[in-house]
């Protein structure tokens, strides 16, 4: 297996994990989270982030928090 094949496999696993996370969020929260993969491709090293990047970061933090809150009755 060459490096390119390995990178393709890793990327497919990452995408599959993200899709599973969104399905789980839909099942627990009973609402659909937007998949913002295009925002994730932007440069997160910039000094100033775009509004879309900030919203993506907020949702990435809020969704697991809300899932845990509902699952554990917090």
C-alpha positions in Angstrom: 0.0 0.0 0.0 1.5 3.3 -1.0 1.1 6.6 0.8 -1.7 7.9 -1.5 -3.8 4.9 -0.8 -3.2 5.2 2.9 -4.3 8.8 2.8 -7.4 8.0 0.9 -8.3 5.3 3.5 -7.7 7.7 6.4 -9.8 10.4 4.8 -12.7 8.0 4.1 -12.6 6.8 7.7 -12.7 10.5 8.9 -15.7 11.2 6.7 -17.5 8.1 7.9 -16.8 9.0 11.5 -18.2 12.5 11.0 -21.3 11.1 9.3 -21.9 8.6 12.2 -21.5 11.5 14.6 -24.2 13.5 12.8 -26.6 10.5 12.7 -26.1 10.0 16.4 -26.8 13.7 17.0 -30.0 13.4 15.0 -31.1 10.3 17.0 -30.4 11.9 20.4 -31.3 15.5 19.8 -34.1 14.9 17.4 -32.9 17.6 15.0 -30.6 17.7 12.1 -27.1 19.3 12.5 -25.7 20.8 9.3 -22.7 19.2 7.9 -20.2 22.1 7.5 -17.4 20.2 5.9 -16.6 23.0 3.5 -15.9 25.3 6.4 -13.6 22.7 7.9 -11.4 22.9 4.7 -10.7 26.6 5.3 -7.5 27.8 7.0 -8.0 27.6 10.7 -4.6 29.2 11.3 -5.7 32.7 10.2 -5.7 35.4 12.9 -9.3 36.2 12.1 -11.8 33.4 11.5 -14.8 33.8 9.2 -18.3 33.9 10.7 -18.9 30.4 9.3 -15.8 29.0 11.0 -16.9 30.5 14.3 -20.4 29.0 13.9 -18.8 25.6 13.0 -16.6 25.7 16.1 -19.6 26.6 18.3 -21.7 23.7 16.9 -18.8 21.3 17.2 -18.7 22.2 20.9 -22.4 22.5 21.5 -23.6 19.2 19.9 -21.5 16.8 22.1 -22.4 19.0 25.2 -26.1 18.8 24.5 -26.0 15.1 23.7 -24.3 14.4 27.0 -26.7 16.7 28.9 -29.7 14.8 27.5 -28.2 11.3 27.8 -27.1 11.8 31.4 -29.9 14.2 32.5 -27.5 17.0 33.4 
